[in-house]
Amino acid sequence: MARAIGRVAIVGLGLIGSSVARAIKAKLPDVAVTGHDADPDVRAEARALGFCDAVSDDAAEAVEGADLVILAVPVGRMADAAAAIAPGLSAHAIISDVGSSKAGVGAALRAALPGHVVVPAHPVAGTENSGPAAGFATLFDGRWCIVTPAPDAPADAVAAVTGLWQALGAKVETMDAAHHDMVLAVTSHLPHLIAYTIVGTASELEEVTESEVIKYSAGGFRDFTRIAASDPVMWRDVFLANRDAVLATLQRFNEDLTALQQAIRRGDGDRLEDWFTRTRAIRRSIIEQGQDDAAPDFGRKH
C-alpha cells in the first residue's frame, strides 16, 4: 500500500519542476504544492504564474510538512539542493528527483540525507525550452517515468512515487539505476551529444557562413538544432554525471560511424541500404508504441 501524499514540495521551478506543479494542480487538486528555486528571478516568475500554492525564498522552509520532495535541479546540484532542504524535512518525507542520470544522483542524495527515504525517478519527457513559463500540465501524458529505488527502499514509498507519476499521466517502469544510465546514454544522452557536435561543427566550417547555415537549413540540420537548444547547464551536468555510460556508448557509436565511413569510401551501397533499412524500422516502432507522431513532417504546422 502506498503512503499518502497530501503535500508536495518542488525544488527547482524550471521546465520540469513547473510542469510537475502544473500537472499536480490539474490532476490532483487536493494535493498542496509548495516550491522553491535558488534563482530569485525564477521565484518571482513562478509567483506571477501561480502554479504553486506558495513559493518560498528558503529551500528548507519550502519543504516543511511535505510528504514528498521532488528535486528538479541539474544533476550536478543535487547534493547541494539536498543539503539546503535537510533542516526543513519531516521525518516521514520521501525524497525524489527528476534527473536523467540515476546511479550517481541516488548515491549523492542518500549520502546527503542519511535517515531519509530516497526514491529517485526520471520522467522521460521534455522540450528544448526552459524556465517556469515553458512548463505545461500535459508534459508527462503518455510518457515514461523510470523509478530507480535502492533494493532496501520501503515498498510503500516506492508505491507512492509510482502512483504520483501515474496520476500525472506517465507510464511507470521500475529499473536498476545503472541499467537506466546505460539505456538513457543510448536513447537520450548520445543523441544530444551528437546534436551539439553537428551544430557546432556546422557553425565553424570556414566554407559556410553562419547566415548560409541558417538560410539553407534543411530538415535534418533543423531538427538537430532543436535538440542542441536544450539547457546547457543541465546537459553539462548530465554528461559529467553519466560519463562512464556515455563514453561506452560513444565508443560503440564511433565504431559504427567508422564502418559507415568505410562503406561510403568503398562504394558499398548494399551495406548502406541495409543499415538505413534497419534504422527506418526503429522509427516505425517508436511511432507504433505511441512515443512520437506519425504525421507528415513530424507534425509540424505549415
C-alpha positions, 0 to 999 in steps of 0.5 A: 500500500502506498503512503499518502501524499497530501503535500508536495514540495518542488525544488527547482521551478524550471521546465520540469519542476513547473510542469510537475506543479502544473500537472499536480494542480490539474490532476490532483487538486487536493494535493498542496504544492509548495516550491522553491528555486535558488534563482530569485528571478525564477521565484518571482516568475513562478509567483506571477504564474501561480502554479504553486500554492506558495513559493518560498525564498528558503529551500528548507522552509519550502519543504516543511510538512511535505510528504514528498520532495521532488528535486528538479535541479541539474544533476550536478546540484543535487547534493547541494539542493539536498543539503539546503532542504535537510533542516526543513524535512519531516521525518516521514518525507520521501525524497525524489528527483527528476534527473536523467542520470540515476546511479550517481544522483541516488548515491549523492542524495542518500549520502546527503540525507542519511535517515531519509527515504530516497526514491529517485525517478526520471520522467522521460519527457521534455522540450528544448525550452526552459524556465517556469513559463515553458512548463505545461500540465500535459508534459508527462501524458503518455510518457515514461517515468523510470523509478530507480529505488535502492533494493532496501527502499520501503515498498510503500514509498516506492508505491507512492512515487509510482502512483504520483507519476501515474496520476500525472499521466506517465507510464511507470517502469521500475529499473536498476539505476545503472541499467537506466544510465546505460539505456538513457546514454543510448536513447537520450544522452548520445543523441544530444551529444551528437546534436551539439557536435553537428551544430557546432561543427556546422557553425565553424566550417570556414566554407559556410557562413553562419547566415548560409547555415541558417538560410539553407537549413534543411530538415535534418540540420533543423531538427538537430538544432532543436535538440542542441537548444536544450539547457546547457547547464543541465546537459553539462551536468548530465554528461559529467554525471553519466560519463562512464555510460556515455563514453561506452556508448560513444565508443560503440557509436564511433565504431559504427560511424567508422564502418559507415565511413568505410562503406561510403569510401568503398562504394558499398551501397548494399551495406548502406541500404541495409543499415538505413533499412534497419534504422527506418524500422526503429522509427516505425516502432517508436511511432507504433508504441505511441512515443512520437507522431506519425504525421507528415513532417513530424507534425509540424504546422505549415 
